[in-house]
Amino acid sequence: MKNLFFVFFLLISSACLSQDCTIVQINAYWNESNTRRDLERVAGYEYILAYLEDQPKSVKEKVFSVPSVLIYKDGALVKSYQAGIDLKLSVPFRDIQDYIYLLKNS
């Protein structure tokens, strides 16, 4: 379990440090139908999809809603979006893309 936790954070850390912008989407297998597939098309960042069930307890305790989208710039969390009671992300694709462009140009 410690190895899984270490690998998860190593993956995120290396992705965050090697790219200006990184998007991490955390969802659950039981909510797979609500995974945002369009996020793979956002230009100018690295995209990571992680499943809550595969994460250690310490990560699970910090996620309150799935799916969640976390945006990192230079390794720091700068924006997050969480699903509502319907377990879907209501933020439009264009809003996320525009936010990434804003980050890359700031």
Secondary structure, DSSP 8 states (H G I E B T S, - for coil): -HHHHHHHHHHHHHHHHHSSEEEEEEE-GGGGGG--GGGGG-SSSEEEEEEGGGS-HHHHTT--SSSEEEEEETTEEEEEEE--TTSS--S-HHHHHHHHHHHHT-
